[in-house]
């Protein structure tokens, strides 16, 4: 999975997501070169949840079934 900036440049490529205890661990490369391991703790996940509105949750649930604007 790739995460891109607003100008479509690649920021990060996530190669694996796994659980380690109560944390979510994501491994990948930043800017296509530098290896990185990111950890999401339960406290940080709760903070993320506070950023979500009901409409955004609905959008996230339907996002895998949508086409990107570039794919027309």
KOLGU-4560 file (N, C-alpha, C; in nm, 3 decimals, padded with zeros to 5 digits):
<recs>
<n_xx: 00.085 n_yy: -00.116 n_zz: 00.000 ca_xx: 00.000 ca_yy: 00.000 ca_zz: 00.000 c_xx: 00.090 c_yy: 00.123 c_zz: 00.000 mol: A seq: 1 type: UNK>
<n_xx: 00.052 n_yy: 00.222 n_zz: -00.080 ca_xx: 00.131 ca_yy: 00.344 ca_zz: -00.087 c_xx: 00.052 c_yy: 00.461 c_zz: -00.031 mol: A seq: 2 type: UNK>
<n_xx: 00.121 n_yy: 00.546 n_zz: 00.042 ca_xx: 00.063 ca_yy: 00.670 ca_zz: 00.092 c_xx: 00.131 c_yy: 00.782 c_zz: 00.016 mol: A seq: 3 type: UNK>
<n_xx: 00.049 n_yy: 00.871 n_zz: -00.043 ca_xx: 00.101 ca_yy: 00.976 ca_zz: -00.130 c_xx: 00.072 c_yy: 01.114 c_zz: -00.073 mol: A seq: 4 type: UNK>
<n_xx: 00.154 n_yy: 01.209 n_zz: -00.113 ca_xx: 00.134 ca_yy: 01.350 ca_zz: -00.078 c_xx: 00.031 c_yy: 01.411 c_zz: -00.173 mol: A seq: 5 type: UNK>
<n_xx: -00.006 n_yy: 01.535 n_zz: -00.148 ca_xx: -00.104 ca_yy: 01.604 ca_zz: -00.231 c_xx: -00.062 c_yy: 01.616 c_zz: -00.376 mol: A seq: 6 type: UNK>
<n_xx: 00.069 n_yy: 01.619 n_zz: -00.402 ca_xx: 00.119 ca_yy: 01.630 ca_zz: -00.540 c_xx: 00.142 c_yy: 01.493 c_zz: -00.605 mol: A seq: 7 type: UNK>
<n_xx: 00.089 n_yy: 01.388 n_zz: -00.543 ca_xx: 00.097 ca_yy: 01.249 ca_zz: -00.591 c_xx: 00.235 c_yy: 01.185 c_zz: -00.577 mol: A seq: 8 type: UNK>
<n_xx: 00.329 n_yy: 01.252 n_zz: -00.510 ca_xx: 00.459 ca_yy: 01.189 ca_zz: -00.487 c_xx: 00.446 c_yy: 01.088 c_zz: -00.373 mol: A seq: 9 type: UNK>
<n_xx: 00.524 n_yy: 00.982 n_zz: -00.381 ca_xx: 00.516 ca_yy: 00.875 ca_zz: -00.284 c_xx: 00.585 c_yy: 00.914 c_zz: -00.154 mol: A seq: 10 type: UNK>
<n_xx: 00.510 n_yy: 00.908 n_zz: -00.043 ca_xx: 00.568 ca_yy: 00.936 ca_zz: 00.087 c_xx: 00.614 c_yy: 00.808 c_zz: 00.156 mol: A seq: 11 type: UNK>
<n_xx: 00.530 n_yy: 00.706 n_zz: 00.147 ca_xx: 00.558 ca_yy: 00.583 ca_zz: 00.221 c_xx: 00.495 c_yy: 00.465 c_zz: 00.151 mol: A seq: 12 type: UNK>
<n_xx: 00.565 n_yy: 00.353 n_zz: 00.152 ca_xx: 00.509 ca_yy: 00.227 ca_zz: 00.102 c_xx: 00.507 c_yy: 00.130 c_zz: 00.218 mol: A seq: 13 type: UNK>
<n_xx: 00.386 n_yy: 00.087 n_zz: 00.257 ca_xx: 00.371 ca_yy: -00.007 ca_zz: 00.368 c_xx: 00.374 c_yy: -00.147 c_zz: 00.312 mol: A seq: 14 type: UNK>
<n_xx: 00.466 n_yy: -00.229 n_zz: 00.363 ca_xx: 00.481 ca_yy: -00.365 ca_zz: 00.311 c_xx: 00.415 c_yy: -00.470 c_zz: 00.401 mol: A seq: 15 type: UNK>
<n_xx: 00.399 n_yy: -00.438 n_zz: 00.531 ca_xx: 00.332 ca_yy: -00.534 ca_zz: 00.620 c_xx: 00.270 c_yy: -00.462 c_zz: 00.739 mol: A seq: 16 type: UNK>
<n_xx: 00.160 n_yy: -00.519 n_zz: 00.787 ca_xx: 00.094 ca_yy: -00.472 ca_zz: 00.909 c_xx: 00.072 c_yy: -00.593 c_zz: 00.996 mol: A seq: 17 type: UNK>
<n_xx: 00.114 n_yy: -00.584 n_zz: 01.122 ca_xx: 00.098 ca_yy: -00.697 ca_zz: 01.213 c_xx: 00.067 c_yy: -00.648 c_zz: 01.353 mol: A seq: 18 type: UNK>
<n_xx: 00.017 n_yy: -00.737 n_zz: 01.433 ca_xx: -00.014 ca_yy: -00.706 ca_zz: 01.571 c_xx: 00.103 c_yy: -00.750 c_zz: 01.659 mol: A seq: 19 type: UNK>
<n_xx: 00.140 n_yy: -00.665 n_zz: 01.753 ca_xx: 00.243 ca_yy: -00.700 ca_zz: 01.851 c_xx: 00.187 c_yy: -00.659 c_zz: 01.987 mol: A seq: 20 type: UNK>
<n_xx: 00.133 n_yy: -00.757 n_zz: 02.060 ca_xx: 00.064 ca_yy: -00.726 ca_zz: 02.185 c_xx: -00.062 c_yy: -00.647 c_zz: 02.154 mol: A seq: 21 type: UNK>
<n_xx: -00.076 n_yy: -00.530 n_zz: 02.215 ca_xx: -00.191 ca_yy: -00.445 ca_zz: 02.189 c_xx: -00.162 c_yy: -00.336 c_zz: 02.086 mol: A seq: 22 type: UNK>
<n_xx: -00.046 n_yy: -00.339 n_zz: 02.025 ca_xx: -00.006 ca_yy: -00.238 ca_zz: 01.928 c_xx: -00.019 c_yy: -00.291 c_zz: 01.786 mol: A seq: 23 type: UNK>
<n_xx: -00.035 n_yy: -00.198 n_zz: 01.692 ca_xx: -00.036 ca_yy: -00.230 ca_zz: 01.550 c_xx: 00.097 c_yy: -00.182 c_zz: 01.493 mol: A seq: 24 type: UNK>
<n_xx: 00.172 n_yy: -00.272 n_zz: 01.431 ca_xx: 00.305 ca_yy: -00.240 ca_zz: 01.380 c_xx: 00.302 c_yy: -00.243 c_zz: 01.228 mol: A seq: 25 type: UNK>
<n_xx: 00.345 n_yy: -00.132 n_zz: 01.166 ca_xx: 00.349 ca_yy: -00.120 ca_zz: 01.020 c_xx: 00.494 c_yy: -00.108 c_zz: 00.977 mol: A seq: 26 type: UNK>
<n_xx: 00.534 n_yy: -00.191 n_zz: 00.882 ca_xx: 00.670 ca_yy: -00.187 ca_zz: 00.831 c_xx: 00.667 c_yy: -00.145 c_zz: 00.685 mol: A seq: 27 type: UNK>
<n_xx: 00.766 n_yy: -00.066 n_zz: 00.646 ca_xx: 00.771 ca_yy: -00.020 ca_zz: 00.509 c_xx: 00.891 c_yy: 00.068 c_zz: 00.483 mol: A seq: 28 type: UNK>
<n_xx: 00.881 n_yy: 00.147 n_zz: 00.377 ca_xx: 00.990 ca_yy: 00.237 ca_zz: 00.339 c_xx: 00.935 c_yy: 00.378 c_zz: 00.322 mol: A seq: 29 type: UNK>
<n_xx: 01.012 n_yy: 00.474 n_zz: 00.368 ca_xx: 00.977 ca_yy: 00.615 ca_zz: 00.352 c_xx: 01.054 c_yy: 00.668 c_zz: 00.232 mol: A seq: 30 type: UNK>
<n_xx: 00.985 n_yy: 00.741 n_zz: 00.146 ca_xx: 01.044 ca_yy: 00.797 ca_zz: 00.024 c_xx: 01.112 c_yy: 00.690 c_zz: -00.062 mol: A seq: 31 type: UNK>
<n_xx: 01.063 n_yy: 00.566 n_zz: -00.053 ca_xx: 01.113 ca_yy: 00.459 ca_zz: -00.137 c_xx: 01.250 c_yy: 00.405 c_zz: -00.101 mol: A seq: 32 type: UNK>
<n_xx: 01.312 n_yy: 00.455 n_zz: 00.006 ca_xx: 01.448 ca_yy: 00.412 ca_zz: 00.035 c_xx: 01.471 c_yy: 00.378 c_zz: 00.182 mol: A seq: 33 type: UNK>
<n_xx: 01.425 n_yy: 00.461 n_zz: 00.273 ca_xx: 01.460 ca_yy: 00.446 ca_zz: 00.414 c_xx: 01.362 c_yy: 00.352 c_zz: 00.485 mol: A seq: 34 type: UNK>
<n_xx: 01.410 n_yy: 00.237 n_zz: 00.536 ca_xx: 01.322 ca_yy: 00.145 ca_zz: 00.608 c_xx: 01.267 c_yy: 00.211 c_zz: 00.735 mol: A seq: 35 type: UNK>
<n_xx: 01.141 n_yy: 00.177 n_zz: 00.767 ca_xx: 01.077 ca_yy: 00.237 ca_zz: 00.882 c_xx: 00.980 c_yy: 00.139 c_zz: 00.944 mol: A seq: 36 type: UNK>
<n_xx: 00.968 n_yy: 00.146 n_zz: 01.076 ca_xx: 00.867 ca_yy: 00.071 ca_zz: 01.149 c_xx: 00.786 c_yy: 00.171 c_zz: 01.229 mol: A seq: 37 type: UNK>
<n_xx: 00.654 n_yy: 00.173 n_zz: 01.206 ca_xx: 00.565 ca_yy: 00.264 ca_zz: 01.277 c_xx: 00.477 c_yy: 00.182 c_zz: 01.370 mol: A seq: 38 type: UNK>
<n_xx: 00.453 n_yy: 00.235 n_zz: 01.490 ca_xx: 00.373 ca_yy: 00.165 ca_zz: 01.590 c_xx: 00.252 c_yy: 00.251 c_zz: 01.626 mol: A seq: 39 type: UNK>
<n_xx: 00.133 n_yy: 00.191 n_zz: 01.622 ca_xx: 00.011 ca_yy: 00.259 ca_zz: 01.663 c_xx: -00.037 c_yy: 00.194 c_zz: 01.791 mol: A seq: 40 type: UNK>
<n_xx: -00.040 n_yy: 00.271 n_zz: 01.900 ca_xx: -00.082 ca_yy: 00.220 ca_zz: 02.030 c_xx: -00.233 c_yy: 00.239 c_zz: 02.046 mol: A seq: 41 type: UNK>
<n_xx: -00.295 n_yy: 00.170 n_zz: 02.141 ca_xx: -00.439 ca_yy: 00.189 ca_zz: 02.165 c_xx: -00.474 c_yy: 00.334 c_zz: 02.198 mol: A seq: 42 type: UNK>
<n_xx: -00.389 n_yy: 00.403 n_zz: 02.272 ca_xx: -00.416 ca_yy: 00.543 ca_zz: 02.306 c_xx: -00.417 c_yy: 00.631 c_zz: 02.181 mol: A seq: 43 type: UNK>
<n_xx: -00.322 n_yy: 00.606 n_zz: 02.091 ca_xx: -00.317 ca_yy: 00.682 ca_zz: 01.966 c_xx: -00.435 c_yy: 00.648 c_zz: 01.876 mol: A seq: 44 type: UNK>
<n_xx: -00.480 n_yy: 00.523 n_zz: 01.878 ca_xx: -00.597 ca_yy: 00.483 ca_zz: 01.798 c_xx: -00.722 c_yy: 00.554 c_zz: 01.850 mol: A seq: 45 type: UNK>
<n_xx: -00.734 n_yy: 00.571 n_zz: 01.982 ca_xx: -00.848 ca_yy: 00.645 ca_zz: 02.036 c_xx: -00.842 c_yy: 00.791 c_zz: 01.994 mol: A seq: 46 type: UNK>
<n_xx: -00.723 n_yy: 00.850 n_zz: 01.993 ca_xx: -00.708 ca_yy: 00.989 ca_zz: 01.947 c_xx: -00.748 c_yy: 01.001 c_zz: 01.801 mol: A seq: 47 type: UNK>
<n_xx: -00.710 n_yy: 00.901 n_zz: 01.720 ca_xx: -00.749 ca_yy: 00.900 ca_zz: 01.579 c_xx: -00.901 c_yy: 00.893 c_zz: 01.566 mol: A seq: 48 type: UNK>
<n_xx: -00.963 n_yy: 00.811 n_zz: 01.649 ca_xx: -01.108 ca_yy: 00.796 ca_zz: 01.646 c_xx: -01.180 c_yy: 00.926 c_zz: 01.671 mol: A seq: 49 type: UNK>
<n_xx: -01.123 n_yy: 01.014 n_zz: 01.752 ca_xx: -01.185 ca_yy: 01.143 ca_zz: 01.782 c_xx: -01.187 c_yy: 01.234 c_zz: 01.658 mol: A seq: 50 type: UNK>
<n_xx: -01.101 n_yy: 01.208 n_zz: 01.561 ca_xx: -01.097 ca_yy: 01.289 ca_zz: 01.439 c_xx: -01.203 c_yy: 01.249 c_zz: 01.338 mol: A seq: 51 type: UNK>
<n_xx: -01.266 n_yy: 01.133 n_zz: 01.359 ca_xx: -01.362 ca_yy: 01.079 ca_zz: 01.261 c_xx: -01.503 c_yy: 01.126 c_zz: 01.289 mol: A seq: 52 type: UNK>
<n_xx: -01.570 n_yy: 01.173 n_zz: 01.185 ca_xx: -01.712 ca_yy: 01.205 ca_zz: 01.194 c_xx: -01.790 c_yy: 01.084 c_zz: 01.141 mol: A seq: 53 type: UNK>
<n_xx: -01.921 n_yy: 01.086 n_zz: 01.162 ca_xx: -02.005 ca_yy: 00.977 ca_zz: 01.111 c_xx: -01.995 c_yy: 00.966 c_zz: 00.960 mol: A seq: 54 type: UNK>
<n_xx: -01.998 n_yy: 01.081 n_zz: 00.890 ca_xx: -01.989 ca_yy: 01.080 ca_zz: 00.744 c_xx: -01.854 c_yy: 01.026 c_zz: 00.697 mol: A seq: 55 type: UNK>
<n_xx: -01.747 n_yy: 01.059 n_zz: 00.769 ca_xx: -01.615 ca_yy: 01.010 ca_zz: 00.731 c_xx: -01.604 c_yy: 00.859 c_zz: 00.753 mol: A seq: 56 type: UNK>
<n_xx: -01.664 n_yy: 00.807 n_zz: 00.858 ca_xx: -01.665 ca_yy: 00.662 ca_zz: 00.882 c_xx: -01.738 c_yy: 00.592 c_zz: 00.768 mol: A seq: 57 type: UNK>
<n_xx: -01.852 n_yy: 00.646 n_zz: 00.725 ca_xx: -01.924 ca_yy: 00.587 ca_zz: 00.612 c_xx: -01.840 c_yy: 00.589 c_zz: 00.486 mol: A seq: 58 type: UNK>
<n_xx: -01.770 n_yy: 00.701 n_zz: 00.462 ca_xx: -01.683 ca_yy: 00.710 ca_zz: 00.345 c_xx: -01.572 c_yy: 00.604 c_zz: 00.352 mol: A seq: 59 type: UNK>
<n_xx: -01.510 n_yy: 00.588 n_zz: 00.468 ca_xx: -01.401 ca_yy: 00.490 ca_zz: 00.483 c_xx: -01.450 c_yy: 00.348 c_zz: 00.458 mol: A seq: 60 type: UNK>
<n_xx: -01.574 n_yy: 00.318 n_zz: 00.499 ca_xx: -01.630 ca_yy: 00.185 ca_zz: 00.477 c_xx: -01.655 c_yy: 00.158 c_zz: 00.329 mol: A seq: 61 type: UNK>
<n_xx: -01.688 n_yy: 00.262 n_zz: 00.252 ca_xx: -01.718 ca_yy: 00.243 ca_zz: 00.110 c_xx: -01.597 c_yy: 00.270 c_zz: 00.020 mol: A seq: 62 type: UNK>
<n_xx: -01.490 n_yy: 00.322 n_zz: 00.075 ca_xx: -01.372 ca_yy: 00.359 ca_zz: -00.004 c_xx: -01.313 c_yy: 00.245 c_zz: -00.087 mol: A seq: 63 type: UNK>
<n_xx: -01.303 n_yy: 00.122 n_zz: -00.034 ca_xx: -01.246 ca_yy: 00.014 ca_zz: -00.116 c_xx: -01.326 c_yy: -00.018 c_zz: -00.243 mol: A seq: 64 type: UNK>
<n_xx: -01.451 n_yy: 00.025 n_zz: -00.248 ca_xx: -01.536 ca_yy: -00.005 ca_zz: -00.362 c_xx: -01.545 c_yy: 00.111 c_zz: -00.462 mol: A seq: 65 type: UNK>
<n_xx: -01.474 n_yy: 00.220 n_zz: -00.435 ca_xx: -01.477 ca_yy: 00.337 ca_zz: -00.522 c_xx: -01.359 c_yy: 00.335 c_zz: -00.619 mol: A seq: 66 type: UNK>
<n_xx: -01.375 n_yy: 00.408 n_zz: -00.729 ca_xx: -01.264 ca_yy: 00.426 ca_zz: -00.824 c_xx: -01.196 c_yy: 00.558 c_zz: -00.796 mol: A seq: 67 type: UNK>
<n_xx: -01.065 n_yy: 00.563 n_zz: -00.815 ca_xx: -00.995 ca_yy: 00.690 ca_zz: -00.799 c_xx: -01.022 c_yy: 00.776 c_zz: -00.923 mol: A seq: 68 type: UNK>
<n_xx: -01.006 n_yy: 00.905 n_zz: -00.907 ca_xx: -01.030 ca_yy: 00.996 ca_zz: -01.020 c_xx: -00.931 c_yy: 00.972 c_zz: -01.132 mol: A seq: 69 type: UNK>
<n_xx: -00.811 n_yy: 00.923 n_zz: -01.101 ca_xx: -00.710 ca_yy: 00.896 ca_zz: -01.202 c_xx: -00.742 c_yy: 00.773 c_zz: -01.286 mol: A seq: 70 type: UNK>
<n_xx: -00.829 n_yy: 00.684 n_zz: -01.239 ca_xx: -00.854 ca_yy: 00.556 ca_zz: -01.305 c_xx: -00.966 c_yy: 00.562 c_zz: -01.408 mol: A seq: 71 type: UNK>
<n_xx: -01.005 n_yy: 00.679 n_zz: -01.453 ca_xx: -01.118 ca_yy: 00.689 ca_zz: -01.546 c_xx: -01.081 c_yy: 00.653 c_zz: -01.684 mol: A seq: 72 type: UNK>
</recs>
